[in-house]
């Protein structure tokens, strides 16, 4: 899909000294009618405001009580190469706290796209998760393994891992790797620490939440530790170009859901699953593919609103899939 210049109506929230979040609006809100609930959208590597095409369409289709707000982080655009999930989550927590104060009584649901999925998971189960402002739910879309994608697509993977390890051993974890070593990966300057987090050669990188070969114990410590107060919806792109052919996409999603069920968390099995024919960001996908995503997101938010995803509810125990 070719880029076409456009404008977008909304509200720019200055939630931190050097960071903002953009709230999409459908009409000019008033104090009496402004939606109080927020779908807080977290995009992926190299993304910034409005760079994920489907987000603007999704914003117009949300339930009346919701608006879509995209958070801008210091890792946005090219900043991710020297950032971390922990730093992202500290900034997301600031934004969540701001929104909770700005809209008293309103829900905040995180929606991660690509590496934003790692942020959503890290927010809920990573270090200091219990100290962060609570959220009412999370959606992960295009939750791919950076390691598996890099091994598949990056000829310099082994060389780059060795160079990064050498820098870390020399006490230079924050030094930037040469583009000749990283293959100019996504056109971004990347430090040795973040490279190893993404490349995860020992399968223990901070970013390694979604690889298909993770051990049961690792998934127990992530999906198995999701809090019941924050139900999860998994939207996995069936034709994601960053997922290697050997990965059984449906089996991966089912395995994640099983670990949520074995823990105390809640997963919306009705709306979770594969997005048929969807690519990573749905860019250029047919309208029916985008509408499938929108239908699932809206359905998940409605189930949250109706209390159908509370652990022990009758609706939760009877979840036919779409």
MINU-741218 format. One record per atom (N, C-alpha, C): residue number from 1; residue in one letter; x, y, z. Coordinates in steps of 0.001 Angstrom, whole numbers, plus 500000, padded with zeros to 6 digits. Example, Ala and Ser with C-alpha at 12.3 -4.5 7.8 and 13.67 -1.06 7.14 Angstrom:
// residues 2
   i aa   east  north     up
   1  A 513190 494310 507800
   1  A 512300 495500 507800
   1  A 513200 496700 507800
   2  S 512850 497750 507080
   2  S 513670 498940 507140
   2  S 512900 500030 507870
***
This chain:
// residues 322
   i aa   east  north     up
   1  X 500852 498804 500000
   1  X 500000 500000 500000
   1  X 500883 501239 500000
   2  X 500767 502062 498984
   2  X 501575 503265 498878
   2  X 501145 504288 499922
   3  X 502125 505026 500444
   3  X 501815 506054 501425
   3  X 501102 507225 500768
   4  X 500058 507715 501427
   4  X 499343 508901 500961
   4  X 499266 509894 502113
   5  X 499742 511121 501932
   5  X 499681 512113 503006
   5  X 498247 512316 503492
   6  X 498090 512469 504772
   6  X 496761 512652 505343
   6  X 496879 513404 506656
   7  X 495752 513746 507253
   7  X 495745 514380 508573
   7  X 494852 513561 509484
   8  X 495057 513678 510774
   8  X 494298 512898 511738
   8  X 493873 513780 512893
   9  X 492579 513798 513159
   9  X 492057 514583 514268
   9  X 492339 513876 515580
  10  X 492731 514642 516592
  10  X 492972 514011 517878
  10  X 493472 514988 518923
  11  X 493904 514410 520049
  11  X 494413 515187 521183
  11  X 495819 514700 521485
  12  X 496758 515619 521599
  12  X 498126 515256 521943
  12  X 498306 515434 523452
  13  X 498591 514340 524129
  13  X 498786 514371 525581
  13  X 500277 514418 525893
  14  X 500683 515383 526682
  14  X 502084 515525 527090
  14  X 502219 514830 528443
  15  X 502444 513498 528416
  15  X 502363 512723 529653
  15  X 503672 512667 530427
  16  X 504778 513040 529785
  16  X 506082 513077 530436
  16  X 506865 514226 529833
  17  X 507948 514630 530489
  17  X 508668 515839 530079
  17  X 509020 515854 528599
  18  X 509438 514713 528040
  18  X 509865 514682 526638
  18  X 509073 513674 525804
  19  X 507929 513218 526329
  19  X 507155 512186 525644
  19  X 505686 512564 525547
  20  X 505043 512093 524474
  20  X 503634 512407 524259
  20  X 502868 511148 523870
  21  X 501549 511254 523908
  21  X 500668 510193 523424
  21  X 499570 510853 522613
  22  X 499210 510236 521489
  22  X 498200 510815 520593
  22  X 496896 510051 520710
  23  X 495838 510759 521091
  23  X 494504 510163 521228
  23  X 493668 510477 519988
  24  X 493253 509425 519287
  24  X 492368 509598 518139
  24  X 490977 509996 518632
  25  X 490365 510947 517950
  25  X 489000 511323 518309
  25  X 488115 511244 517067
  26  X 486846 510861 517295
  26  X 485892 510757 516186
  26  X 485057 512011 516044
  27  X 484783 512645 517165
  27  X 484091 513933 517171
  27  X 484751 514783 518241
  28  X 484479 516078 518243
  28  X 485040 516937 519276
  28  X 484399 516594 520611
  29  X 485175 516037 521568
  29  X 484566 515607 522828
  29  X 484231 516780 523741
  30  X 483255 516574 524585
  30  X 482932 517518 525648
  30  X 483158 516798 526965
  31  X 483171 517561 528050
  31  X 483392 516950 529363
  31  X 482338 515892 529661
  32  X 481123 516100 529130
  32  X 480029 515171 529427
  32  X 480062 513922 528557
  33  X 480619 514048 527342
  33  X 480516 512928 526402
  33  X 481844 512251 526068
  34  X 482939 512784 526561
  34  X 484245 512230 526205
  34  X 484365 510794 526702
  35  X 484785 509859 525842
  35  X 484988 508475 526272
  35  X 486008 508410 527409
  36  X 485754 507546 528369
  36  X 486645 507487 529529
  36  X 487611 506298 529475
  37  X 487372 505342 528575
  37  X 488223 504151 528493
  37  X 489240 504312 527369
  38  X 490412 503695 527532
  38  X 491512 503877 526582
  38  X 492070 502543 526114
  39  X 492199 502387 524803
  39  X 492994 501322 524220
  39  X 494347 501949 523923
  40  X 495344 501617 524729
  40  X 496661 502243 524617
  40  X 497525 501415 523676
  41  X 497808 501965 522513
  41  X 498469 501248 521425
  41  X 499980 501428 521503
  42  X 500705 500291 521495
  42  X 502170 500304 521569
  42  X 502695 499652 520299
  43  X 503360 500407 519467
  43  X 503814 499896 518173
  43  X 505177 499207 518296
  44  X 505730 498771 517162
  44  X 506937 497960 517165
  44  X 508197 498713 516780
  45  X 509257 497931 516478
  45  X 510541 498516 516127
  45  X 510420 499422 514908
  46  X 510999 500594 514986
  46  X 511041 501674 513983
  46  X 509714 502411 513846
  47  X 508679 501962 514539
  47  X 507383 502645 514431
  47  X 507341 503906 515279
  48  X 506435 504811 514887
  48  X 506142 506012 515649
  48  X 504664 506303 515520
  49  X 504281 507532 515716
  49  X 502859 507898 515654
  49  X 502304 507644 514251
  50  X 501195 506931 514175
  50  X 500413 506704 512957
  50  X 501137 505856 511906
  51  X 502180 505133 512273
  51  X 502913 504353 511269
  51  X 502355 502947 511076
  52  X 501464 502480 511941
  52  X 500812 501183 511746
  52  X 499453 501472 511108
  53  X 499282 501171 509822
  53  X 498122 501671 509067
  53  X 496759 501332 509669
  54  X 496590 500117 510203
  54  X 495257 499728 510664
  54  X 494817 500470 511920
  55  X 495754 501131 512615
  55  X 495389 501764 513891
  55  X 494351 502866 513723
  56  X 494431 503617 512603
  56  X 493465 504701 512403
  56  X 492067 504146 512098
  57  X 492007 503022 511375
  57  X 490708 502385 511106
  57  X 490135 501781 512380
  58  X 490985 501157 513164
  58  X 490537 500583 514437
  58  X 490002 501663 515363
  59  X 490656 502813 515380
  59  X 490239 503905 516268
  59  X 488805 504345 516003
  60  X 488400 504282 514736
  60  X 487045 504728 514379
  60  X 485976 503688 514688
  61  X 486382 502462 514988
  61  X 485419 501363 515164
  61  X 485258 500920 516612
  62  X 485991 501527 517531
  62  X 485949 501080 518920
  62  X 484589 501355 519560
  63  X 484244 500615 520620
  63  X 483006 500905 521357
  63  X 482974 502367 521801
  64  X 481787 502943 521978
  64  X 481654 504378 522280
  64  X 482431 504852 523504
  65  X 482656 503967 524476
  65  X 483341 504396 525700
  65  X 484857 504439 525531
  66  X 485374 503959 524372
  66  X 486818 503857 524162
  66  X 487340 504840 523126
  67  X 488580 505285 523347
  67  X 489368 505910 522291
  67  X 490695 505167 522194
  68  X 491285 505204 521004
  68  X 492611 504630 520810
  68  X 493647 505731 520992
  69  X 494580 505488 521888
  69  X 495662 506435 522145
  69  X 496978 505723 521889
  70  X 497816 506300 521030
  70  X 499129 505697 520777
  70  X 500191 506409 521591
  71  X 500943 505620 522345
  71  X 501985 506180 523194
  71  X 503289 506287 522418
  72  X 503940 507426 522524
  72  X 505263 507617 521941
  72  X 506293 507405 523049
  73  X 507231 506501 522807
  73  X 508252 506152 523787
  73  X 509619 506644 523313
  74  X 510576 506671 524222
  74  X 511924 507060 523797
  74  X 512531 506013 522862
  75  X 511945 504811 522826
  75  X 512404 503760 521909
  75  X 511705 503812 520554
  76  X 510796 504747 520359
  76  X 510084 504846 519088
  76  X 511044 505240 517963
  77  X 510597 505016 516730
  77  X 511404 505295 515546
  77  X 512746 504531 515634
  78  X 513872 505207 515764
  78  X 515167 504519 515807
  78  X 515739 504424 517224
  79  X 514955 504796 518219
  79  X 515462 504799 519596
  79  X 515572 503428 520238
  80  X 514935 502419 519630
  80  X 514892 501095 520249
  80  X 516260 500421 520345
  81  X 517197 500818 519494
  81  X 518490 500148 519455
  81  X 519321 500310 520709
  82  X 519032 501327 521505
  82  X 519761 501538 522758
  82  X 518816 501558 523958
  83  X 517585 501105 523754
  83  X 516606 501104 524832
  83  X 516431 499687 525370
  84  X 515333 499461 526103
  84  X 515071 498143 526685
  84  X 513588 498043 527013
  85  X 513118 496820 527230
  85  X 511728 496633 527641
  85  X 511465 497283 528992
  86  X 512441 497207 529877
  86  X 512260 497822 531193
  86  X 512042 499323 531099
  87  X 512822 499985 530238
  87  X 512656 501434 530056
  87  X 511316 501733 529406
  88  X 510951 500933 528398
  88  X 509643 501110 527764
  88  X 508532 501045 528807
  89  X 508587 500022 529655
  89  X 507495 499806 530617
  89  X 507434 500904 531673
  90  X 508589 501459 532030
  90  X 508592 502588 532960
  90  X 507864 503776 532340
  91  X 508066 503994 531033
  91  X 507398 505102 530344
  91  X 505920 504797 530122
  92  X 505604 503549 529770
  92  X 504191 503164 529622
  92  X 503465 503344 530948
  93  X 504116 502990 532047
  93  X 503505 503155 533370
  93  X 503193 504626 533650
  94  X 504088 505516 533224
  94  X 503828 506948 533378
  94  X 502575 507348 532602
  95  X 502461 506820 531373
  95  X 501311 507157 530539
  95  X 500023 506591 531122
  96  X 500062 505349 531610
  96  X 498878 504741 532224
  96  X 498443 505550 533443
  97  X 499402 505940 534285
  97  X 499073 506741 535475
  97  X 498443 508070 535068
  98  X 499000 508690 534035
  98  X 498448 509963 533531
  98  X 497002 509772 533064
  99  X 496742 508710 532289
  99  X 495400 508472 531756
  99  X 494404 508154 532875
 100  X 494853 507405 533877
 100  X 493970 507065 535002
 100  X 493579 508322 535772
 101  X 494509 509270 535872
 101  X 494210 510520 536564
 101  X 493364 511437 535688
 102  X 493654 511436 534383
 102  X 492939 512308 533445
 102  X 491491 511859 533266
 103  X 491274 510519 533322
 103  X 489941 509962 533094
 103  X 489567 509061 534260
 104  X 489174 509659 535382
 104  X 488902 508867 536593
 104  X 487860 507778 536335
 105  X 488147 506578 536814
 105  X 487220 505463 536644
 105  X 487319 504778 535299
 106  X 488161 505271 534420
 106  X 488275 504691 533085
 106  X 489198 503487 533051
 107  X 488922 502585 532123
 107  X 489780 501420 531919
 107  X 490946 501789 531005
 108  X 492057 501082 531181
 108  X 493178 501164 530246
 108  X 493528 499738 529820
 109  X 493461 499497 528511
 109  X 493817 498202 527939
 109  X 494999 498432 527008
 110  X 496063 497667 527197
 110  X 497222 497783 526311
 110  X 497000 496960 525053
 111  X 497414 497499 523898
 111  X 497436 496718 522670
 111  X 498816 496851 522052
 112  X 499568 495748 522071
 112  X 500894 495758 521497
 112  X 500878 495234 520075
 113  X 501651 495882 519220
 113  X 501881 495401 517853
 113  X 503361 495083 517719
 114  X 503704 493874 517248
 114  X 505082 493468 517045
 114  X 505852 493547 518369
 115  X 506943 494314 518434
 115  X 507695 494405 519688
 115  X 506869 495057 520788
 116  X 505814 495766 520425
 116  X 504882 496265 521436
 116  X 504239 495134 522220
 117  X 504194 493933 521627
 117  X 503680 492760 522345
 117  X 504608 492394 523495
 118  X 505941 492481 523254
 118  X 506885 492245 524342
 118  X 506668 493250 525463
 119  X 506433 494503 525090
 119  X 506174 495528 526106
 119  X 504940 495182 526934
 120  X 503869 494750 526266
 120  X 502635 494419 526983
 120  X 502867 493276 527968
 121  X 503572 492230 527514
 121  X 503867 491102 528398
 121  X 504791 491527 529535
 122  X 505816 492285 529215
 122  X 506790 492718 530224
 122  X 506116 493603 531275
 123  X 505165 494420 530816
 123  X 504433 495281 531744
 123  X 503706 494447 532795
 124  X 503196 493297 532370
 124  X 502363 492465 533250
 124  X 503141 491440 534059
 125  X 504269 490942 533528
 125  X 504967 489861 534232
 125  X 506466 490105 534422
 126  X 507003 491180 533878
 126  X 508431 491456 534013
 126  X 508768 491993 535389
 127  X 510062 492252 535633
 127  X 510472 492826 536916
 127  X 509689 494098 537240
 128  X 509312 494249 538499
 128  X 508572 495422 538992
 128  X 507149 495513 538446
 129  X 506628 494422 537875
 129  X 505279 494463 537300
 129  X 504230 494866 538339
 130  X 504365 494362 539557
 130  X 503366 494637 540595
 130  X 503380 496088 541050
 131  X 504476 496790 540775
 131  X 504585 498191 541188
 131  X 503995 499143 540151
 132  X 503639 498617 538970
 132  X 503113 499481 537918
 132  X 501615 499676 538084
 133  X 501072 500783 537574
 133  X 499611 500975 537628
 133  X 498907 499816 536935
 134  X 497878 499245 537545
 134  X 497196 498099 536931
 134  X 496475 498490 535647
 135  X 496365 497529 534751
 135  X 495593 497714 533526
 135  X 494480 496672 533484
 136  X 493468 496929 532677
 136  X 492285 496064 532669
 136  X 492319 494980 531605
 137  X 493359 494940 530783
 137  X 493454 493908 529764
 137  X 494621 494182 528839
 138  X 494938 493197 527995
 138  X 496029 493349 527037
 138  X 495727 492560 525772
 139  X 496113 493130 524637
 139  X 495995 492481 523330
 139  X 497393 492430 522731
 140  X 497784 491265 522209
 140  X 499065 491182 521503
 140  X 498795 490790 520057
 141  X 499272 491618 519118
 141  X 499070 491378 517689
 141  X 500424 491342 516998
 142  X 500664 490276 516224
 142  X 501946 490066 515542
 142  X 503064 489831 516555
 143  X 502807 488936 517482
 143  X 503773 488611 518545
 143  X 504778 487588 518024
 144  X 505771 488078 517282
 144  X 506736 487197 516630
 144  X 508012 487081 517453
 145  X 508787 486062 517157
 145  X 510100 485861 517767
 145  X 511149 486615 516973
 146  X 511790 487602 517603
 146  X 512882 488309 516927
 146  X 514016 487338 516619
 147  X 514304 486444 517550
 147  X 515400 485489 517335
 147  X 515163 484626 516102
 148  X 513967 484045 516011
 148  X 513692 483167 514876
 148  X 513682 483935 513569
 149  X 513214 485174 513592
 149  X 513217 485997 512381
 149  X 514649 486357 511981
 150  X 515481 486700 512965
 150  X 516860 487096 512666
 150  X 517672 485917 512133
 151  X 517504 484743 512738
 151  X 518215 483557 512259
 151  X 517826 483254 510816
 152  X 516537 483432 510511
 152  X 516015 483112 509180
 152  X 516430 484138 508125
 153  X 516464 485411 508500
 153  X 516582 486477 507512
 153  X 517936 487188 507504
 154  X 518755 486962 508530
 154  X 519975 487751 508681
 154  X 521214 486870 508483
 155  X 521891 486984 507334
 155  X 523066 486152 507071
 155  X 524191 486345 508088
 156  X 524238 487541 508727
 156  X 525338 487840 509654
 156  X 524964 487513 511102
 157  X 523924 486710 511315
 157  X 523459 486447 512679
 157  X 524588 485953 513587
 158  X 525265 484877 513210
 158  X 526301 484288 514065
 158  X 527442 485276 514310
 159  X 527878 485947 513251
 159  X 528961 486929 513382
 159  X 528567 488066 514318
 160  X 527318 488530 514184
 160  X 526858 489652 515007
 160  X 526747 489265 516476
 161  X 526300 488049 516736
 161  X 526186 487576 518115
 161  X 527565 487498 518758
 162  X 528546 486980 518024
 162  X 529903 486892 518556
 162  X 530454 488276 518873
 163  X 530258 489233 517968
 163  X 530755 490594 518188
 163  X 530093 491229 519404
 164  X 528787 491014 519562
 164  X 528066 491581 520704
 164  X 528544 490957 522015
 165  X 528747 489645 522010
 165  X 529234 488973 523218
 165  X 530630 489469 523598
 166  X 531471 489687 522610
 166  X 532818 490190 522878
 166  X 532773 491557 523556
 167  X 531881 492426 523095
 167  X 531753 493751 523708
 167  X 531243 493656 525137
 168  X 530263 492791 525367
 168  X 529716 492629 526718
 168  X 530790 492102 527663
 169  X 531553 491112 527211
 169  X 532631 490565 528054
 169  X 533694 491621 528369
 170  X 533864 492572 527458
 170  X 534847 493638 527662
 170  X 534280 494798 528479
 171  X 533058 494637 528986
 171  X 532429 495692 529781
 171  X 531902 496835 528952
 172  X 531614 496565 527675
 172  X 531159 497622 526763
 172  X 529780 497288 526179
 173  X 528875 496882 527036
 173  X 527546 496439 526598
 173  X 526762 497532 525890
 174  X 527061 498799 526211
 174  X 526304 499906 525614
 174  X 526955 500446 524344
 175  X 528074 499855 523933
 175  X 528724 500283 522695
 175  X 527903 499849 521481
 176  X 527902 500696 520460
 176  X 527154 500386 519244
 176  X 527932 499399 518372
 177  X 527176 498469 517791
 177  X 527758 497520 516848
 177  X 527873 498182 515464
 178  X 528940 497921 514714
 178  X 529050 498474 513356
 178  X 527944 497920 512450
 179  X 527496 498708 511509
 179  X 526491 498235 510557
 179  X 527006 497038 509768
 180  X 528326 496955 509586
 180  X 528884 495818 508859
 180  X 528669 494516 509614
 181  X 528501 494618 510929
 181  X 528278 493442 511768
 181  X 526793 493106 511856
 182  X 525932 494130 511937
 182  X 524490 493899 512087
 182  X 523772 493776 510748
 183  X 524504 493989 509662
 183  X 523855 493983 508358
 183  X 522962 495194 508157
 184  X 523219 496263 508947
 184  X 522383 497461 508847
 184  X 520954 497186 509263
 185  X 520757 496294 510225
 185  X 519436 495812 510641
 185  X 518464 496965 510907
 186  X 517434 497051 510087
 186  X 516378 498063 510185
 186  X 516932 499488 510202
 187  X 518157 499658 509681
 187  X 518734 500992 509573
 187  X 518938 501693 510892
 188  X 519160 500907 511956
 188  X 519179 501467 513308
 188  X 520505 501209 514024
 189  X 521086 502225 514665
 189  X 522250 501990 515534
 189  X 521811 501142 516741
 190  X 522525 500036 517003
 190  X 522113 499097 518044
 190  X 523301 498766 518938
 191  X 523091 498833 520253
 191  X 524169 498492 521172
 191  X 524223 496976 521384
 192  X 525332 496511 521907
 192  X 525552 495072 522090
 192  X 524508 494463 523013
 193  X 524155 495170 524085
 193  X 523167 494641 525032
 193  X 521822 494387 524363
 194  X 521326 495367 523614
 194  X 520001 495197 522991
 194  X 520055 494160 521880
 195  X 521194 494072 521192
 195  X 521303 493073 520134
 195  X 521152 491671 520711
 196  X 521815 491418 521833
 196  X 521732 490092 522448
 196  X 520354 489846 523059
 197  X 519693 490909 523493
 197  X 518331 490750 524009
 197  X 517398 490267 522915
 198  X 517541 490807 521718
 198  X 516688 490436 520586
 198  X 517142 489124 519941
 199  X 518452 488999 519718
 199  X 518986 487802 519061
 199  X 518901 486583 519966
 200  X 519022 486788 521263
 200  X 518797 485760 522279
 200  X 519447 484416 521939
 201  X 520759 484409 521734
 201  X 521408 483161 521300
 201  X 521311 482019 522313
 202  X 521164 482365 523594
 202  X 521012 481331 524629
 202  X 519544 481109 525004
 203  X 518644 481690 524211
 203  X 517197 481573 524442
 203  X 516763 482190 525777
 204  X 517501 483213 526228
 204  X 517161 483843 527503
 204  X 517182 485367 527418
 205  X 517100 485915 526197
 205  X 517095 487366 526039
 205  X 515844 487989 526641
 206  X 515990 489216 527133
 206  X 514845 489910 527733
 206  X 513674 489991 526756
 207  X 513981 490111 525465
 207  X 512934 490251 524450
 207  X 512347 488918 523989
 208  X 512898 487801 524457
 208  X 512529 486495 523905
 208  X 511297 485914 524612
 209  X 510132 486501 524329
 209  X 508866 486038 524902
 209  X 508134 485045 523998
 210  X 508399 485077 522679
 210  X 507477 484426 521741
 210  X 508105 483365 520837
 211  X 509339 482958 521094
 211  X 509945 481931 520253
 211  X 509197 480609 520407
 212  X 509126 479862 519317
 212  X 508351 478616 519314
 212  X 509040 477496 520070
 213  X 510353 477653 520365
 213  X 511101 476577 521015
 213  X 511391 476836 522487
 214  X 510708 477782 523095
 214  X 510933 478048 524513
 214  X 510482 476857 525355
 215  X 511159 476648 526469
 215  X 510825 475547 527361
 215  X 509536 475850 528125
 216  X 508894 474790 528609
 216  X 507668 474951 529398
 216  X 507899 475874 530597
 217  X 509042 475725 531252
 217  X 509324 476541 532435
 217  X 509371 478025 532087
 218  X 509896 478339 530899
 218  X 509951 479742 530481
 218  X 508547 480300 530249
 219  X 507685 479528 529599
 219  X 506314 479990 529364
 219  X 505520 480046 530665
 220  X 505831 479162 531598
 220  X 505174 479215 532901
 220  X 505489 480531 533607
 221  X 506702 481049 533380
 221  X 507120 482298 534025
 221  X 506672 483543 533272
 222  X 506017 483365 532128
 222  X 505499 484514 531381
 222  X 503979 484402 531249
 223  X 503514 483609 530292
 223  X 502066 483447 530119
 223  X 501412 482848 531370
 224  X 502138 482006 532071
 224  X 501580 481372 533258
 224  X 501491 482267 534474
 225  X 502071 483467 534380
 225  X 502045 484397 535517
 225  X 501191 485635 535255
 226  X 500446 485631 534161
 226  X 499593 486789 533878
 226  X 498545 486948 534978
 227  X 498302 488172 535437
 227  X 497329 488380 536514
 227  X 495897 488257 536016
 228  X 495025 487734 536861
 228  X 493621 487542 536496
 228  X 492929 488869 536185
 229  X 493408 489955 536772
 229  X 492748 491258 536578
 229  X 492978 491824 535180
 230  X 493907 491207 534404
 230  X 494260 491734 533080
 230  X 494126 490640 532024
 231  X 492893 490332 531572
 231  X 492699 489293 530550
 231  X 493481 489587 529274
 232  X 493814 488503 528560
 232  X 494649 488597 527371
 232  X 493882 488165 526134
 233  X 494161 488842 525006
 233  X 493666 488433 523695
 233  X 494868 488332 522756
 234  X 495001 487185 522075
 234  X 496137 486920 521195
 234  X 495670 486952 519738
 235  X 496229 487860 518943
 235  X 495887 487983 517528
 235  X 497157 487749 516711
 236  X 497311 486539 516205
 236  X 498536 486114 515527
 236  X 498306 486109 514023
 237  X 499110 486886 513310
 237  X 498940 486996 511857
 237  X 499313 485683 511170
 238  X 498352 485083 510472
 238  X 498561 483780 509845
 238  X 499664 483811 508790
 239  X 499773 484916 508060
 239  X 500757 485025 506966
 239  X 501860 486019 507304
 240  X 502227 486073 508581
 240  X 503277 487003 509022
 240  X 504593 486666 508330
 241  X 505135 487645 507621
 241  X 506349 487420 506832
 241  X 507601 487276 507693
 242  X 507493 487590 508981
 242  X 508642 487461 509873
 242  X 508630 486159 510672
 243  X 507667 485307 510418
 243  X 507591 484008 511092
 243  X 508086 482933 510122
 244  X 509122 482184 510478
 244  X 509638 481143 509576
 244  X 508588 480084 509255
 245  X 508737 479464 508098
 245  X 507767 478465 507638
 245  X 507655 477276 508590
 246  X 508759 476941 509282
 246  X 508714 475752 510141
 246  X 507860 475940 511395
 247  X 507484 477167 511706
 247  X 506708 477433 512920
 247  X 505241 477083 512686
 248  X 504693 476229 513533
 248  X 503268 475891 513506
 248  X 502528 476982 514270
 249  X 502012 477956 513549
 249  X 501433 479144 514169
 249  X 500274 478806 515111
 250  X 499383 477942 514662
 250  X 498235 477594 515490
 250  X 498669 476876 516761
 251  X 499638 475985 516643
 251  X 500126 475257 517814
 251  X 500777 476204 518825
 252  X 501493 477207 518320
 252  X 502133 478189 519192
 252  X 501087 478950 520000
 253  X 500055 479436 519321
 253  X 499002 480184 520007
 253  X 498287 479299 521031
 254  X 497982 478071 520662
 254  X 497312 477158 521587
 254  X 498172 476869 522811
 255  X 499480 476772 522605
 255  X 500386 476516 523736
 255  X 500400 477702 524691
 256  X 500450 478911 524142
 256  X 500411 480097 525008
 256  X 499110 480139 525813
 257  X 497989 479870 525147
 257  X 496703 479916 525843
 257  X 496638 478860 526945
 258  X 497216 477706 526696
 258  X 497206 476646 527695
 258  X 497960 477079 528952
 259  X 499073 477777 528790
 259  X 499818 478228 529963
 259  X 499078 479331 530717
 260  X 498326 480160 530002
 260  X 497491 481145 530704
 260  X 496453 480416 531552
 261  X 495807 479403 530975
 261  X 494771 478642 531694
 261  X 495349 477901 532903
 262  X 496588 477409 532775
 262  X 497207 476686 533884
 262  X 497586 477612 535043
 263  X 497745 478894 534742
 263  X 498047 479871 535779
 263  X 496771 480479 536328
 264  X 496887 481715 536813
 264  X 495716 482408 537364
 264  X 495122 483383 536359
 265  X 495757 483517 535189
 265  X 495305 484499 534212
 265  X 494075 484065 533449
 266  X 493635 484956 532566
 266  X 492437 484732 531752
 266  X 492774 485066 530302
 267  X 492391 484198 529380
 267  X 492585 484458 527958
 267  X 491233 484384 527257
 268  X 490989 485318 526369
 268  X 489735 485337 525609
 268  X 489865 484381 524430
 269  X 489464 483140 524654
 269  X 489599 482123 523608
 269  X 488645 482364 522444
 270  X 487566 483079 522687
 270  X 486592 483349 521629
 270  X 487191 484226 520538
 271  X 487975 485224 520922
 271  X 488494 486181 519944
 271  X 489971 485988 519645
 272  X 490687 485187 520441
 272  X 492094 484906 520172
 272  X 492233 483905 519027
 273  X 493410 483898 518401
 273  X 493677 482924 517342
 273  X 494385 483544 516165
 274  X 494389 482806 515059
 274  X 495052 483277 513848
 274  X 494166 484251 513077
 275  X 494784 485348 512623
 275  X 494107 486269 511720
 275  X 494350 485760 510303
 276  X 493328 485183 509711
 276  X 493472 484526 508408
 276  X 494008 485484 507343
 277  X 495079 485060 506685
 277  X 495716 485788 505580
 277  X 496367 487107 505986
 278  X 496447 487374 507269
 278  X 497017 488650 507717
 278  X 498541 488613 507698
 279  X 499153 489697 507227
 279  X 500597 489864 507313
 279  X 500938 490571 508622
 280  X 502213 490890 508793
 280  X 502689 491400 510087
 280  X 501899 492633 510550
 281  X 501862 493657 509712
 281  X 501177 494895 510099
 281  X 499868 495096 509340
 282  X 499445 494084 508575
 282  X 498231 494136 507765
 282  X 498300 495208 506693
 283  X 499492 495732 506433
 283  X 499651 496775 505426
 283  X 499372 496200 504043
 284  X 498382 496765 503352
 284  X 498012 496304 502031
 284  X 497123 495082 502017
 285  X 496727 494576 503169
 285  X 495840 493412 503224
 285  X 494428 493793 502797
 286  X 493650 492833 502276
 286  X 492260 493113 501897
 286  X 491447 493633 503079
 287  X 490404 494364 502763
 287  X 489568 494980 503807
 287  X 489015 493948 504773
 288  X 488672 492744 504269
 288  X 488082 491746 505151
 288  X 489075 491245 506201
 289  X 490376 491275 505889
 289  X 491388 490874 506865
 289  X 491467 491909 507984
 290  X 491486 493183 507602
 290  X 491529 494260 508595
 290  X 490260 494239 509443
 291  X 489117 493988 508806
 291  X 487856 493954 509542
 291  X 487810 492786 510527
 292  X 488474 491688 510195
 292  X 488540 490567 511122
 292  X 489281 490982 512392
 293  X 490402 491671 512224
 293  X 491132 492176 513388
 293  X 490257 493115 514213
 294  X 489607 494061 513536
 294  X 488768 495038 514237
 294  X 487643 494337 514996
 295  X 487012 493362 514350
 295  X 485917 492621 514990
 295  X 486385 491936 516265
 296  X 487574 491358 516230
 296  X 488099 490648 517397
 296  X 488461 491605 518526
 297  X 489092 492734 518186
 297  X 489445 493718 519206
 297  X 488190 494273 519874
 298  X 487213 494664 519065
 298  X 485966 495208 519605
 298  X 485257 494159 520465
 299  X 485229 492911 519989
 299  X 484588 491847 520756
 299  X 485248 491633 522105
 300  X 486572 491665 522123
 300  X 487315 491515 523378
 300  X 486977 492646 524346
 301  X 486977 493882 523860
 301  X 486661 495021 524724
 301  X 485235 494933 525258
 302  X 484316 494467 524431
 302  X 482934 494318 524883
 302  X 482806 493249 525951
 303  X 483548 492162 525814
 303  X 483521 491101 526827
 303  X 484096 491613 528156
 304  X 485150 492449 528064
 304  X 485674 493064 529281
 304  X 484612 493914 529954
 305  X 483915 494713 529148
 305  X 482887 495623 529667
 305  X 481748 494854 530317
 306  X 481398 493702 529741
 306  X 480272 492912 530244
 306  X 480636 491973 531387
 307  X 481894 491984 531781
 307  X 482318 491112 532874
 307  X 482425 489647 532488
 308  X 482488 489363 531175
 308  X 482518 487971 530719
 308  X 483889 487328 530859
 309  X 484920 488137 531148
 309  X 486262 487590 531241
 309  X 486788 487581 532673
 310  X 485870 487613 533609
 310  X 486263 487476 535006
 310  X 486401 485997 535325
 311  X 487466 485645 535991
 311  X 487735 484238 536275
 311  X 486564 483628 537047
 312  X 486047 482505 536557
 312  X 484930 481839 537215
 312  X 483575 482201 536640
 313  X 483535 483192 535707
 313  X 482247 483574 535134
 313  X 481736 482482 534200
 314  X 480416 482394 534064
 314  X 479811 481371 533206
 314  X 480232 481563 531751
 315  X 480314 482834 531311
 315  X 480680 483122 529923
 315  X 482112 482686 529639
 316  X 483001 482824 530631
 316  X 484387 482445 530437
 316  X 484534 480942 530281
 317  X 483691 480208 530968
 317  X 483759 478745 530902
 317  X 483165 478164 529627
 318  X 482544 479037 528812
 318  X 481936 478581 527554
 318  X 482364 479535 526453
 319  X 483558 479289 525892
 319  X 484154 480229 524954
 319  X 484335 479627 523571
 320  X 483293 479616 522749
 320  X 483499 479145 521372
 320  X 484375 480141 520629
 321  X 485286 479646 519789
 321  X 486156 480528 519030
 321  X 485463 481033 517786
 322  X 485980 482130 517236
 322  X 485390 482699 516008
 322  X 485738 481817 514816
***
